[in-house]
Amino acid sequence: MLLEQHIGELRRQMNHCDPDERRQIAAELELALSELAVIMAEQDGSIDAVPPS
């Protein structure tokens, strides 16, 4: 599953769950969005994918 699809699925799940599940899904969504931001920054050259040596 593509990361963007996973993010969309998490957003849909948040609309149909109880408060405890919502907190867990929100945490997963935050991680997925952060991962996507890193990937996009690596692709546009904003950050270097290789750690400094």
N, C-alpha and C positions, 0 to 999 in steps of 0.2 A: 504494500500500500504506500502510495506517495505521501510525503509529509503533509502536503496541502490537503489531501483527502482525509488524513487522520485528524487534522485540525478541524475540518468541516464536520466530521463525525462527532468529535468531542463537543463542538458547539451545539449540534442537534441534540445530543444526549443531555446536555445541561438543561434543556427546556422540558425534559420529561423525567425528572428524578426527584428524590427526597433531598432535604438539606444536607444530610451527611454525604450522600453520593455526590451532590453538587460541589462540595468542598474538595473532594478527591478529584473529580473531573476538572475542576478549576485549576488544581495544582498540575495535573497532567497537561492541560491546555497551556499553562504558563511555560512549562518545560518545552513543549513542542514549538511554541512561538519563539522562544529563545533560541532553540536549535535552528529554526528557519532563519532567524535574523543573522546568526553566525554564518550559515551557508551562503546567504545572500551577500554578506559583507566580504566573504572570501572570494566570491565570484566577481564582484565589482572592484576588488583590489583594496577595499577599505582596511582590511586586516590581512596579515600574512598567515597562511595555514600552517606553516612550519614554525615551531617554537625556536626562539633564538638559541644559538649554541655557545 
